[in-house]
Amino acid sequence: MFTGIIEEIGAMRRISKQGQAMILTIGARTILEDVRLGDSIAVNGVCLTVVQYDEASITVDVMPETFRRTTLRKLHAGDSVNLERAMLAGGRFGGHIVQGHVDSTGTIAGRTPEENAVVFQIEPEDKGILKYMIPHGSITVDGISLTLVDVTERSFTVSIIPHTLAQTVLQHKKPGDEVNLEADVLGKYMEKLLLGRAGQEPARKQGGLTEAFLTENGFM
């Protein structure tokens, strides 16, 4: 589990591809302080396992499912990536619960300066992810824990402060670029549990979590 607070920007050193499988070697410094084989590292929001490391880099495997569902397939040697180690149980929880399991990719539709901030408008490839978003709720973009500003039927916006922009790969992102998205896991679990109590598919066909549905099934 991660918090969405990026620890450093790493540099992609080598990429080996065989079909839809990849081996990535990433130059880093901070995350190497206590790294061990088998550790989980979030790379642009994707939870990957350290299979090799030295004093200046880590190596991770990317399986076909991850290749297909994330933007990692589009990386090139020299690209920058966001890096975060798995959270410590006794550490500060500065962001929100991030699993490193990408729900959808998204395309940056707009990047607009607003005084000291920059507002990003993002359109998810899978519009179904939008049902888990609420204004001032949480969203993970390329592994970064961000607060939602607005949510529409096609897109959402987030406002980025100068520190976050400078410390993450968002500084390089422009309209047309793709990012990895992970919705708040609490919303996903809540939907699954409520639909499961009511019989799952029938509830989904009735329109989901309506007030009538919640009342009928004893939640209100």
C-alpha beads as a LAMMPS data file, in Angstrom:
LAMMPS data file: protein, C-alpha beads

220 atoms
219 bonds

1 atom types
1 bond types

-500.0 500.0 xlo xhi
-500.0 500.0 ylo yhi
-500.0 500.0 zlo zhi

Masses

1 110.0

Atoms # bond

1 1 1 0.000 0.000 0.000
2 1 1 1.120 3.539 -0.792
3 1 1 0.100 7.079 0.163
4 1 1 0.488 8.900 -3.145
5 1 1 3.254 11.151 -1.787
6 1 1 6.035 10.920 -4.385
7 1 1 9.496 10.444 -2.881
8 1 1 11.587 11.173 -5.943
9 1 1 11.687 11.315 -9.713
10 1 1 13.579 8.394 -11.212
11 1 1 15.181 8.112 -14.659
12 1 1 14.412 5.212 -16.975
13 1 1 17.773 3.681 -17.843
14 1 1 16.954 0.521 -19.761
15 1 1 13.816 -1.076 -21.153
16 1 1 13.753 -4.653 -22.398
17 1 1 10.594 -5.837 -24.170
18 1 1 9.544 -9.297 -25.212
19 1 1 6.032 -9.202 -26.572
20 1 1 3.929 -7.598 -23.819
21 1 1 6.463 -8.363 -21.079
22 1 1 8.967 -5.739 -19.957
23 1 1 12.005 -5.415 -17.696
24 1 1 12.649 -1.859 -16.503
25 1 1 15.834 -0.549 -14.935
26 1 1 15.290 2.778 -13.182
27 1 1 17.916 5.118 -11.815
28 1 1 17.100 6.301 -8.286
29 1 1 18.603 7.476 -5.006
30 1 1 16.105 8.012 -2.170
31 1 1 14.209 4.739 -2.562
32 1 1 17.512 2.816 -2.503
33 1 1 18.204 3.744 1.119
34 1 1 16.603 0.566 2.502
35 1 1 15.636 -1.389 -0.615
36 1 1 15.434 -5.194 -0.545
37 1 1 14.591 -7.829 -3.103
38 1 1 10.833 -8.298 -3.276
39 1 1 10.027 -4.748 -2.129
40 1 1 7.041 -2.995 -3.681
41 1 1 7.759 0.254 -5.511
42 1 1 5.114 2.415 -7.185
43 1 1 6.333 3.528 -10.622
44 1 1 4.015 6.203 -12.042
45 1 1 1.359 4.765 -9.762
46 1 1 1.908 1.112 -10.722
47 1 1 2.906 -1.291 -7.937
48 1 1 5.948 -3.268 -9.128
49 1 1 8.316 -5.690 -7.404
50 1 1 12.066 -5.126 -7.105
51 1 1 13.846 -8.123 -8.657
52 1 1 17.348 -6.644 -8.723
53 1 1 19.127 -3.531 -7.477
54 1 1 22.546 -1.917 -7.137
55 1 1 23.857 1.311 -5.625
56 1 1 22.191 3.475 -8.267
57 1 1 19.166 1.649 -9.702
58 1 1 16.371 -0.888 -9.323
59 1 1 15.072 -3.433 -11.820
60 1 1 11.410 -4.463 -11.986
61 1 1 9.320 -6.811 -14.136
62 1 1 6.168 -5.732 -15.957
63 1 1 3.737 -8.532 -16.833
64 1 1 1.411 -8.436 -19.863
65 1 1 -1.689 -7.424 -17.836
66 1 1 0.175 -4.382 -16.479
67 1 1 1.567 -3.628 -19.936
68 1 1 -1.937 -3.518 -21.408
69 1 1 -3.621 -1.514 -18.641
70 1 1 -1.052 1.207 -17.919
71 1 1 1.101 3.814 -19.609
72 1 1 4.293 1.905 -18.752
73 1 1 4.136 0.369 -22.253
74 1 1 4.860 3.820 -23.692
75 1 1 8.009 4.534 -21.681
76 1 1 11.356 5.123 -23.352
77 1 1 14.911 5.181 -22.036
78 1 1 15.570 8.599 -20.514
79 1 1 11.968 9.219 -19.441
80 1 1 11.240 10.431 -15.906
81 1 1 8.963 8.450 -13.577
82 1 1 7.397 9.049 -10.166
83 1 1 8.692 6.712 -7.447
84 1 1 7.318 5.838 -4.005
85 1 1 8.159 3.035 -1.596
86 1 1 5.391 1.111 0.151
87 1 1 4.247 3.001 3.249
88 1 1 5.528 2.156 6.721
89 1 1 2.896 1.192 9.314
90 1 1 4.337 3.715 11.758
91 1 1 4.863 6.537 9.277
92 1 1 2.852 9.647 8.470
93 1 1 -0.116 9.129 6.181
94 1 1 0.060 12.298 4.105
95 1 1 -2.017 11.298 1.090
96 1 1 -4.751 8.660 0.855
97 1 1 -4.936 4.864 0.496
98 1 1 -3.250 3.994 -2.815
99 1 1 -2.914 0.377 -3.910
100 1 1 -0.851 0.867 -7.032
101 1 1 -3.548 -0.919 -9.062
102 1 1 -4.420 1.218 -12.082
103 1 1 -8.131 1.403 -12.967
104 1 1 -7.782 3.289 -16.236
105 1 1 -5.470 5.497 -18.200
106 1 1 -6.498 9.059 -18.904
107 1 1 -5.647 11.753 -21.418
108 1 1 -4.769 15.284 -20.346
109 1 1 -7.334 17.497 -22.083
110 1 1 -6.185 20.802 -20.631
111 1 1 -3.444 22.449 -18.585
112 1 1 -4.396 25.917 -17.365
113 1 1 -2.380 28.219 -15.057
114 1 1 -4.434 29.713 -12.204
115 1 1 -2.382 32.170 -10.140
116 1 1 0.078 29.973 -8.192
117 1 1 -1.495 26.680 -9.325
118 1 1 -1.980 24.706 -12.529
119 1 1 -5.339 23.079 -13.248
120 1 1 -5.255 19.803 -15.176
121 1 1 -8.365 18.507 -16.928
122 1 1 -8.190 14.748 -17.505
123 1 1 -10.483 12.483 -19.539
124 1 1 -10.380 8.811 -18.431
125 1 1 -10.348 6.174 -21.150
126 1 1 -12.815 4.181 -19.034
127 1 1 -15.577 6.645 -18.129
128 1 1 -16.857 4.148 -15.534
129 1 1 -14.117 5.288 -13.153
130 1 1 -15.838 8.690 -12.844
131 1 1 -18.602 7.232 -10.652
132 1 1 -16.027 6.790 -7.876
133 1 1 -15.042 10.474 -7.953
134 1 1 -16.591 13.316 -5.979
135 1 1 -15.520 16.972 -5.736
136 1 1 -12.878 17.339 -3.003
137 1 1 -12.447 13.557 -2.896
138 1 1 -9.210 11.752 -3.753
139 1 1 -7.758 10.511 -7.042
140 1 1 -4.353 9.089 -7.905
141 1 1 -2.730 10.449 -11.082
142 1 1 0.565 8.773 -12.067
143 1 1 0.925 7.733 -8.426
144 1 1 0.257 11.228 -7.019
145 1 1 -2.460 11.666 -4.383
146 1 1 -4.546 14.626 -5.547
147 1 1 -7.784 16.340 -4.533
148 1 1 -10.544 16.483 -7.111
149 1 1 -11.831 19.965 -7.950
150 1 1 -14.671 19.132 -10.325
151 1 1 -16.149 16.000 -11.897
152 1 1 -18.298 15.847 -15.051
153 1 1 -19.702 13.014 -17.154
154 1 1 -16.535 12.928 -19.273
155 1 1 -13.667 14.349 -17.254
156 1 1 -12.353 15.685 -13.947
157 1 1 -10.029 18.460 -12.835
158 1 1 -7.278 18.680 -10.241
159 1 1 -5.353 21.754 -9.118
160 1 1 -1.591 21.348 -8.647
161 1 1 0.473 23.501 -6.285
162 1 1 4.018 24.538 -7.317
163 1 1 5.724 22.041 -4.957
164 1 1 3.823 19.046 -6.360
165 1 1 4.459 20.193 -9.916
166 1 1 8.192 20.562 -9.286
167 1 1 8.567 17.240 -7.446
168 1 1 6.671 15.013 -9.899
169 1 1 6.538 14.151 -13.589
170 1 1 3.445 16.340 -13.991
171 1 1 5.846 19.195 -14.658
172 1 1 6.526 17.611 -18.059
173 1 1 2.933 16.634 -18.911
174 1 1 0.971 18.497 -21.572
175 1 1 -2.402 18.137 -23.322
176 1 1 -2.534 14.861 -25.234
177 1 1 -0.253 12.995 -22.813
178 1 1 -1.561 9.909 -21.004
179 1 1 -1.489 9.254 -17.259
180 1 1 -2.341 6.337 -14.972
181 1 1 -5.476 6.692 -12.830
182 1 1 -6.505 4.895 -9.654
183 1 1 -9.848 5.690 -8.017
184 1 1 -10.307 5.800 -4.243
185 1 1 -10.504 2.162 -3.130
186 1 1 -13.043 2.999 -0.396
187 1 1 -15.672 3.880 -3.000
188 1 1 -15.009 0.690 -4.961
189 1 1 -15.337 -1.545 -1.904
190 1 1 -18.486 0.248 -0.752
191 1 1 -20.154 -0.292 -4.123
192 1 1 -19.167 -3.979 -4.166
193 1 1 -20.457 -4.631 -0.646
194 1 1 -23.750 -2.823 -1.146
195 1 1 -24.450 -4.459 -4.484
196 1 1 -23.484 -7.841 -3.044
197 1 1 -25.962 -7.500 -0.200
198 1 1 -28.738 -6.728 -2.663
199 1 1 -27.909 -9.424 -5.197
200 1 1 -25.284 -7.634 -7.334
201 1 1 -26.492 -7.622 -10.949
202 1 1 -30.185 -6.838 -10.277
203 1 1 -29.148 -3.809 -8.251
204 1 1 -26.820 -2.679 -11.008
205 1 1 -29.630 -2.948 -13.561
206 1 1 -31.892 -0.863 -11.327
207 1 1 -29.510 2.066 -11.590
208 1 1 -26.977 1.456 -8.812
209 1 1 -26.878 3.201 -5.440
210 1 1 -30.032 5.294 -5.528
211 1 1 -31.851 6.528 -2.412
212 1 1 -34.661 4.063 -3.158
213 1 1 -32.192 1.207 -3.441
214 1 1 -30.502 2.056 -0.128
215 1 1 -33.867 2.401 1.661
216 1 1 -35.222 -0.859 0.263
217 1 1 -32.158 -2.788 1.404
218 1 1 -31.987 -1.408 4.934
219 1 1 -29.165 1.120 4.590
220 1 1 -31.367 4.166 5.315

Bonds

1 1 1 2
2 1 2 3
3 1 3 4
4 1 4 5
5 1 5 6
6 1 6 7
7 1 7 8
8 1 8 9
9 1 9 10
10 1 10 11
11 1 11 12
12 1 12 13
13 1 13 14
14 1 14 15
15 1 15 16
16 1 16 17
17 1 17 18
18 1 18 19
19 1 19 20
20 1 20 21
21 1 21 22
22 1 22 23
23 1 23 24
24 1 24 25
25 1 25 26
26 1 26 27
27 1 27 28
28 1 28 29
29 1 29 30
30 1 30 31
31 1 31 32
32 1 32 33
33 1 33 34
34 1 34 35
35 1 35 36
36 1 36 37
37 1 37 38
38 1 38 39
39 1 39 40
40 1 40 41
41 1 41 42
42 1 42 43
43 1 43 44
44 1 44 45
45 1 45 46
46 1 46 47
47 1 47 48
48 1 48 49
49 1 49 50
50 1 50 51
51 1 51 52
52 1 52 53
53 1 53 54
54 1 54 55
55 1 55 56
56 1 56 57
57 1 57 58
58 1 58 59
59 1 59 60
60 1 60 61
61 1 61 62
62 1 62 63
63 1 63 64
64 1 64 65
65 1 65 66
66 1 66 67
67 1 67 68
68 1 68 69
69 1 69 70
70 1 70 71
71 1 71 72
72 1 72 73
73 1 73 74
74 1 74 75
75 1 75 76
76 1 76 77
77 1 77 78
78 1 78 79
79 1 79 80
80 1 80 81
81 1 81 82
82 1 82 83
83 1 83 84
84 1 84 85
85 1 85 86
86 1 86 87
87 1 87 88
88 1 88 89
89 1 89 90
90 1 90 91
91 1 91 92
92 1 92 93
93 1 93 94
94 1 94 95
95 1 95 96
96 1 96 97
97 1 97 98
98 1 98 99
99 1 99 100
100 1 100 101
101 1 101 102
102 1 102 103
103 1 103 104
104 1 104 105
105 1 105 106
106 1 106 107
107 1 107 108
108 1 108 109
109 1 109 110
110 1 110 111
111 1 111 112
112 1 112 113
113 1 113 114
114 1 114 115
115 1 115 116
116 1 116 117
117 1 117 118
118 1 118 119
119 1 119 120
120 1 120 121
121 1 121 122
122 1 122 123
123 1 123 124
124 1 124 125
125 1 125 126
126 1 126 127
127 1 127 128
128 1 128 129
129 1 129 130
130 1 130 131
131 1 131 132
132 1 132 133
133 1 133 134
134 1 134 135
135 1 135 136
136 1 136 137
137 1 137 138
138 1 138 139
139 1 139 140
140 1 140 141
141 1 141 142
142 1 142 143
143 1 143 144
144 1 144 145
145 1 145 146
146 1 146 147
147 1 147 148
148 1 148 149
149 1 149 150
150 1 150 151
151 1 151 152
152 1 152 153
153 1 153 154
154 1 154 155
155 1 155 156
156 1 156 157
157 1 157 158
158 1 158 159
159 1 159 160
160 1 160 161
161 1 161 162
162 1 162 163
163 1 163 164
164 1 164 165
165 1 165 166
166 1 166 167
167 1 167 168
168 1 168 169
169 1 169 170
170 1 170 171
171 1 171 172
172 1 172 173
173 1 173 174
174 1 174 175
175 1 175 176
176 1 176 177
177 1 177 178
178 1 178 179
179 1 179 180
180 1 180 181
181 1 181 182
182 1 182 183
183 1 183 184
184 1 184 185
185 1 185 186
186 1 186 187
187 1 187 188
188 1 188 189
189 1 189 190
190 1 190 191
191 1 191 192
192 1 192 193
193 1 193 194
194 1 194 195
195 1 195 196
196 1 196 197
197 1 197 198
198 1 198 199
199 1 199 200
200 1 200 201
201 1 201 202
202 1 202 203
203 1 203 204
204 1 204 205
205 1 205 206
206 1 206 207
207 1 207 208
208 1 208 209
209 1 209 210
210 1 210 211
211 1 211 212
212 1 212 213
213 1 213 214
214 1 214 215
215 1 215 216
216 1 216 217
217 1 217 218
218 1 218 219
219 1 219 220
